[in-house]
Amino acid sequence: MRVDACGRWFVSFMVEEHIEPLPASTSGVGVDLGVNDIVVTSDGRKSGNPRHLKRYRRRLKLAQRRLSRKRKGSNRWRKQVKRVARIHARVADTRSDHQHKLTTGLIREHGVIALEDLNVRGMTASAKGTAEAPGKKVAQKAGLNRSILDAGFGEIRRQLEYKAQFYGRTIVLADRFAPTSKTCSECGAYQADMPLKVRVWTCPDCGAVNDRDSNAARNILAMAAGGRPVDVHGGRRTPSATTNSGCGMLAPVEMRTNPECVGASHGR
């Protein structure tokens, strides 16, 4: 039993439960994570982005401003701390609910899920630079970092991995440096110059009209069929000595566990 910062009580307990395994599925799907749509799949589905932090940002800003005007340690200060904590908890809860619905849907519908091996920490690094070499477009980069962290790329991958392990699905990871967005999924032609503002483009080689995110998801699924096998254990991925000179992608790794499981959090 515990109480969080905003005064909510939590009680934990364990039950033993027999979970029926999901029906076997040979369906494969590529998943591209983004800011405009958190999840875009290779079959053309887009999840949208509720932008949970943006929804509560004004309310949070006002609550934090009121907190800053109160004398630290006073009764009113303590009450305002709880108000701020409740807004943070609301943002976290709505984000977690949306992420669980997305990941559970993917796990239930597909036997193989292909993801990019994104370096989220590098993607959200500050652009401030140093005094000798100050960064450029710092405010724009800060806004992008905030959107990426609000979408929760790392958490979505974590949920997919542990749910795949529980339900006996397969997760494959694509090389983070593979040009999935700039490669035509129809003919394989690579376009070197394509800024982020270009969301739909026409391949000059075959004439196919590609949505940037859906095209990337199709490439992730297609390219993930070959490459280097990876051992998944305890959340750590260790590349095998076996190499492949193909597209540099990571081969499927089956993650299975005993259907007899203890706990109640797996059903989300």
C-alpha positions as CSV (number, residue, x, y, z in Angstrom):
1,M,0.0,0.0,0.0
2,R,1.3,3.5,-0.8
3,V,0.2,7.1,-1.3
4,D,1.4,9.1,-4.2
5,A,2.3,12.8,-4.3
6,C,-1.3,13.9,-5.1
7,G,-2.8,11.9,-2.2
8,R,-4.1,8.9,-4.1
9,W,-4.0,5.5,-2.3
10,F,-2.7,2.4,-4.2
11,V,-3.1,-1.2,-3.0
12,S,-1.2,-4.0,-4.7
13,F,-2.1,-7.7,-4.6
14,M,-1.3,-10.8,-6.6
15,V,-3.5,-13.5,-8.0
16,E,-2.7,-16.7,-9.9
17,E,-4.5,-16.8,-13.2
18,H,-4.5,-19.1,-16.3
19,I,-4.4,-17.1,-19.5
20,E,-5.6,-18.7,-22.7
21,P,-2.9,-18.1,-25.4
22,L,-3.8,-16.0,-28.4
23,P,-4.7,-17.7,-31.6
24,A,-1.6,-18.3,-33.8
25,S,-1.2,-15.5,-36.4
26,T,1.1,-15.4,-39.4
27,S,0.2,-11.7,-40.0
28,G,3.1,-9.3,-40.0
29,V,3.0,-5.5,-39.6
30,G,5.6,-2.8,-39.9
31,V,5.3,0.1,-37.3
32,D,6.6,3.6,-37.8
33,L,6.6,5.8,-34.8
34,G,6.1,9.5,-35.3
35,V,4.8,12.8,-33.9
36,N,1.9,13.6,-36.2
37,D,0.6,10.0,-35.7
38,I,2.2,8.1,-32.9
39,V,1.8,4.7,-34.7
40,V,1.5,4.3,-38.5
41,T,1.3,0.7,-39.7
42,S,2.3,-0.9,-43.0
43,D,-1.4,-1.6,-43.8
44,G,-2.1,2.1,-43.8
45,R,-3.7,2.6,-40.3
46,K,-2.8,5.8,-38.4
47,S,-3.4,6.2,-34.7
48,G,-3.4,10.0,-34.5
49,N,-1.8,11.8,-31.6
50,P,-3.9,13.0,-28.6
51,R,-1.0,15.2,-27.4
52,H,-1.7,14.6,-23.8
53,L,0.7,17.2,-22.4
54,K,-0.5,19.9,-24.8
55,R,-4.0,19.3,-23.7
56,Y,-3.2,20.0,-20.0
57,R,-0.3,22.4,-20.5
58,R,-2.2,25.6,-19.9
59,R,-3.8,24.3,-16.7
60,L,-0.4,23.0,-15.5
61,K,1.2,26.3,-16.3
62,L,-1.3,28.2,-14.2
63,A,-1.1,25.8,-11.3
64,Q,2.7,26.0,-11.3
65,R,2.6,29.8,-11.4
66,R,0.3,29.8,-8.4
67,L,2.6,27.4,-6.6
68,S,5.6,29.7,-7.2
69,R,3.8,32.6,-5.4
70,K,3.1,30.7,-2.2
71,R,5.5,30.6,0.7
72,K,7.3,27.2,0.7
73,G,6.3,25.0,3.6
74,S,3.0,26.7,4.3
75,N,-0.4,24.9,4.2
76,R,-1.5,26.7,1.0
77,W,1.8,25.7,-0.6
78,R,1.2,22.0,0.3
79,K,-2.3,22.1,-1.1
80,Q,-1.0,23.7,-4.3
81,V,1.7,21.0,-4.6
82,K,-1.0,18.4,-4.6
83,R,-2.9,20.3,-7.3
84,V,0.1,20.4,-9.5
85,A,0.8,16.7,-8.8
86,R,-2.8,15.8,-9.8
87,I,-2.4,17.4,-13.2
88,H,0.9,15.6,-13.8
89,A,-0.8,12.3,-12.7
90,R,-3.7,13.0,-15.1
91,V,-1.3,13.5,-18.0
92,A,0.6,10.3,-17.2
93,D,-2.6,8.2,-16.8
94,T,-4.2,9.3,-20.1
95,R,-0.9,8.8,-21.9
96,S,-0.4,5.3,-20.4
97,D,-4.0,4.3,-21.2
98,H,-3.6,5.3,-24.9
99,Q,-0.2,3.5,-25.1
100,H,-1.7,0.3,-23.7
101,K,-4.6,0.3,-26.1
102,L,-2.3,0.8,-29.1
103,T,0.2,-1.9,-28.1
104,T,-2.4,-4.5,-27.0
105,G,-4.2,-4.0,-30.3
106,L,-1.0,-4.6,-32.3
107,I,-0.2,-7.7,-30.3
108,R,-3.6,-9.3,-30.6
109,E,-3.9,-8.7,-34.3
110,H,-0.4,-9.6,-35.6
111,G,2.1,-12.4,-35.0
112,V,5.1,-10.5,-36.2
113,I,5.7,-6.8,-35.4
114,A,8.6,-4.9,-37.0
115,L,9.9,-1.7,-35.3
116,E,12.8,0.7,-35.8
117,D,15.6,0.5,-33.3
118,L,15.2,4.2,-32.4
119,N,17.7,6.1,-30.2
120,V,15.2,8.1,-28.3
121,R,17.8,9.7,-26.0
122,G,19.8,10.9,-29.0
123,M,16.6,12.1,-30.7
124,T,15.6,14.3,-27.7
125,A,19.1,15.7,-26.9
126,S,19.1,19.5,-26.3
127,A,20.2,21.8,-29.2
128,K,21.5,24.5,-26.9
129,G,25.2,23.7,-27.6
130,T,27.9,25.5,-25.7
131,A,29.1,29.1,-25.1
132,E,31.7,28.6,-27.8
133,A,29.4,26.9,-30.2
134,P,25.8,27.8,-29.5
135,G,23.1,25.7,-31.1
136,K,20.6,26.8,-33.8
137,K,16.8,26.7,-33.6
138,V,16.9,25.8,-30.0
139,A,13.2,26.6,-29.3
140,Q,12.0,24.5,-32.3
141,K,14.1,21.6,-31.2
142,A,12.8,21.9,-27.6
143,G,9.3,21.7,-28.9
144,L,10.1,18.6,-31.0
145,N,11.8,17.0,-28.0
146,R,8.7,17.7,-25.9
147,S,6.4,16.1,-28.5
148,I,8.6,13.0,-28.9
149,L,8.7,12.5,-25.1
150,D,5.0,13.1,-24.8
151,A,4.4,10.4,-27.5
152,G,6.5,7.9,-25.5
153,F,8.4,6.0,-28.2
154,G,10.5,4.2,-25.6
155,E,7.5,3.1,-23.5
156,I,5.6,1.9,-26.6
157,R,8.5,-0.3,-27.5
158,R,8.9,-1.6,-23.9
159,Q,5.2,-2.5,-23.8
160,L,5.3,-4.3,-27.2
161,E,8.3,-6.3,-26.1
162,Y,6.9,-7.6,-22.8
163,K,3.5,-8.2,-24.3
164,A,5.1,-10.1,-27.2
165,Q,7.0,-12.2,-24.7
166,F,3.9,-13.0,-22.7
167,Y,1.6,-13.8,-25.7
168,G,4.2,-15.6,-27.8
169,R,4.4,-13.0,-30.5
170,T,7.6,-12.0,-32.5
171,I,9.3,-8.7,-32.4
172,V,11.8,-7.7,-35.1
173,L,14.0,-4.5,-34.9
174,A,15.1,-2.6,-38.0
175,D,18.4,-0.8,-38.1
176,R,18.0,2.8,-36.9
177,F,20.2,4.1,-39.8
178,A,18.1,2.4,-42.6
179,P,16.6,5.1,-44.9
180,T,13.1,3.8,-44.5
181,S,11.4,7.2,-45.2
182,K,13.5,8.1,-48.3
183,T,13.2,4.7,-50.0
184,C,10.3,3.9,-52.3
185,S,8.5,0.8,-51.0
186,E,7.4,0.0,-54.5
187,C,10.6,0.0,-56.5
188,G,13.3,0.5,-53.8
189,A,14.7,3.7,-55.3
190,Y,16.5,6.0,-52.7
191,Q,15.8,9.7,-52.6
192,A,18.8,11.5,-51.0
193,D,17.1,14.9,-50.6
194,M,13.8,14.8,-48.7
195,P,13.3,17.3,-45.8
196,L,11.0,16.5,-42.9
197,K,8.3,18.9,-44.2
198,V,7.7,16.6,-47.2
199,R,4.9,14.3,-46.0
200,V,3.8,12.9,-49.4
201,W,6.2,12.4,-52.3
202,T,6.1,10.9,-55.8
203,C,8.9,8.5,-56.7
204,P,10.7,9.8,-59.9
205,D,11.6,6.2,-60.9
206,C,8.3,4.4,-60.8
207,G,5.8,7.2,-60.3
208,A,4.3,5.7,-57.0
209,V,2.8,8.3,-54.7
210,N,4.1,7.6,-51.2
211,D,2.8,8.8,-47.8
212,R,6.0,9.4,-45.9
213,D,5.0,7.5,-42.7
214,S,3.1,4.6,-44.4
215,N,6.0,4.2,-46.8
216,A,8.4,4.0,-43.9
217,A,6.3,1.4,-42.2
218,R,6.1,-0.8,-45.3
219,N,9.9,-0.6,-45.7
220,I,10.4,-1.5,-42.0
221,L,8.4,-4.7,-42.5
222,A,10.0,-5.6,-45.8
223,M,13.6,-5.0,-44.7
224,A,13.2,-6.7,-41.3
225,A,13.2,-10.1,-43.0
226,G,17.0,-10.4,-43.2
227,G,20.1,-9.3,-41.3
228,R,21.7,-10.2,-38.0
229,P,19.9,-12.2,-35.3
230,V,19.6,-10.7,-31.9
231,D,19.2,-12.4,-28.5
232,V,16.6,-10.7,-26.3
233,H,17.1,-11.3,-22.7
234,G,16.3,-9.1,-19.7
235,G,15.6,-6.2,-22.0
236,R,19.2,-6.2,-23.4
237,R,19.8,-6.9,-27.1
238,T,23.2,-8.5,-27.9
239,P,24.1,-8.8,-31.6
240,S,25.2,-12.2,-32.7
241,A,28.5,-12.9,-34.5
242,T,26.5,-14.0,-37.6
243,T,26.4,-11.2,-40.1
244,N,24.5,-10.5,-43.3
245,S,25.5,-8.2,-46.1
246,G,22.0,-7.5,-47.1
247,C,19.9,-4.5,-45.9
248,G,21.5,-4.5,-42.4
249,M,18.2,-5.3,-40.6
250,L,17.7,-7.4,-37.5
251,A,16.1,-10.9,-37.9
252,P,13.0,-12.0,-36.1
253,V,13.4,-13.0,-32.5
254,E,10.8,-15.2,-30.9
255,M,10.0,-14.2,-27.3
256,R,7.8,-16.7,-25.5
257,T,6.9,-17.5,-21.9
258,N,4.8,-19.9,-20.0
259,P,1.1,-19.2,-20.3
260,E,0.8,-20.0,-16.6
261,C,1.5,-16.6,-15.3
262,V,1.2,-14.7,-12.0
263,G,0.1,-11.1,-12.0
264,A,-2.7,-8.9,-13.2
265,S,-1.0,-6.2,-15.3
266,H,-0.5,-8.3,-18.4
267,G,-4.0,-7.9,-19.7
268,R,-3.7,-4.3,-20.8
